[in-house]
Amino acid sequence: MILAPGRQLHKDAAGPVLVSRAGPVRLNASAAAILELCDGTRTREEIIAQTVGSGSEGLAGDVREFLDAASRRGWIIETPGAPPA
């Protein structure tokens, strides 16, 4: 997964912001941490695993829902898989 073209993560005095031509979107720390992992080197499942760690399946479901919502909003793009190391 990767941030969609024209989207950038920034931090200002009030916290994390996703910036695009449509305007800024204020993010909470969890959303920003997930989006930071969307750098094109990880698959959806790798992002979920890294975010959740040994957490509950319920938390994994929350991360999946966030990624789905971010994709619907055009914030991120699915990639077929992480590139080879």
C-alpha positions in Angstrom: 0.0 0.0 0.0 1.1 3.5 -0.7 -0.2 7.0 -0.2 -2.1 8.2 -3.2 -0.4 10.8 -5.5 -0.7 14.3 -4.2 -1.1 13.1 -0.5 1.6 13.8 2.1 1.8 13.4 5.8 2.9 16.3 7.9 3.1 17.3 11.5 2.3 20.7 12.8 1.9 22.2 16.2 -1.5 20.6 16.6 -0.4 17.1 15.4 -0.5 15.0 12.3 -2.1 16.2 9.1 -2.7 14.5 5.7 -2.3 17.2 3.1 -3.8 17.1 -0.4 -5.1 19.4 -3.0 -8.6 19.0 -1.5 -7.3 20.4 1.8 -5.8 19.2 5.0 -7.2 16.4 7.1 -6.4 16.3 10.8 -5.4 12.8 11.9 -5.1 11.2 15.3 -1.8 9.5 16.2 -3.1 6.0 15.3 -4.2 7.0 11.9 -0.9 8.8 11.2 1.1 5.8 12.4 -0.8 3.5 10.0 -0.5 5.8 7.1 3.2 6.2 7.7 3.5 2.5 7.0 1.9 2.9 3.6 5.2 3.6 1.9 5.0 1.0 -0.9 7.2 -1.6 0.9 4.4 -3.4 2.8 1.3 -5.2 1.9 -2.0 -4.6 3.6 -1.5 -7.6 5.9 2.0 -6.6 6.7 0.8 -3.2 7.8 -1.9 -4.8 9.9 0.6 -7.2 11.5 3.1 -4.4 12.2 0.4 -2.2 13.7 -1.3 -4.8 15.9 1.8 -6.9 16.9 0.5 -9.5 19.2 -2.7 -7.6 19.8 -6.2 -8.9 19.5 -8.0 -9.8 16.3 -10.5 -7.0 17.2 -7.7 -4.5 16.8 -6.7 -6.1 13.5 -10.3 -5.6 12.4 -10.1 -1.9 13.3 -6.9 -1.4 11.3 -8.5 -3.2 8.3 -11.6 -0.9 8.6 -9.3 2.1 8.7 -7.4 1.0 5.6 -10.7 0.3 3.8 -11.9 3.8 4.7 -8.6 5.4 3.7 -8.8 3.6 0.4 -12.4 4.7 -0.3 -11.4 8.3 0.5 -8.5 8.1 -2.0 -5.8 8.5 0.6 -4.0 5.3 -0.2 -3.7 2.9 -3.1 -3.4 -0.9 -2.9 -0.2 -2.3 -4.3 0.1 -5.9 -5.5 2.8 -6.7 -2.9 5.9 -5.4 -1.3 8.9 -5.2 -3.6 11.7 -7.7 -3.1 14.3 -6.8 -0.5 
